[in-house]
Amino acid sequence: MTQVDKVDKVDKVDKGSRFVNSINPINSINQSNFVLLPTVIVIDNILVSDLVAEKQFVCDLAKCKGGCCEEGDAGAPLADAELAIITKIYEKIKPYLTEAAIEEIEEKGKYQYSKEFGWVTPTLSSDHEICVYGVRDSKGIIKCAFEQAYYDGVIDWKKPISCHLYPIIAKKGKHGEYERVNYEPREKLCSPGCALGKKLQVPVYEFLKEPLIRKFGKEFYEALDKAAKAYHCADLKKP
């Protein structure tokens, strides 16, 4: 990949969280395929928050019970290309859905457009706004219908990439051709995953290796892995 050492103004996000919000050339490290800045790892035109390398996380599904499938202001964000995929495979995953979900989908559609979030999956107001493609098992854990069908060999698409990446959130920048990659776990819901990750000493980016490669490619992930290791060896946080 081609490294980027000059980036347009980046969207401002909560400064206290050290999300990707600024580019500061001071105390940077330049390598052949990435640039390390005090709070940002730059790989090509992708700006990765240092928290992705610094923090540790392993989803503890037995404790969070898949709450990210129902907690939030809208359904799961969908990429434009995923709309056609969902339309194509809907009949195959339909047997995995609840009757209430099928009724909701047939009434409102397989996906909906939100002015704030773009294309998203519909949710069920009758069931805590759970994603229509989510199903609770006997233990109360929400399972993804797409993922269940994928593991059963029914379809070859695992799930929306936004779901696969979470608690990493990737968004297009508003001030240039670049993408922001931030680590945004929910304080209460994701606390078991944060605790398990710390116990097992698994960095966020390593736990999410599969979706990161799926989203950005293997070359990106290899560069991120090198950058993360360099980040831990470098003293970039002193002014």
Summary of the structure (lengths in Angstrom):
residues: 239
radius of gyration: 18.8
end to end distance: 28.9
largest distance: 57.6
contacts: 728
relative contact order: 0.21
helix: 39%
strand: 17%
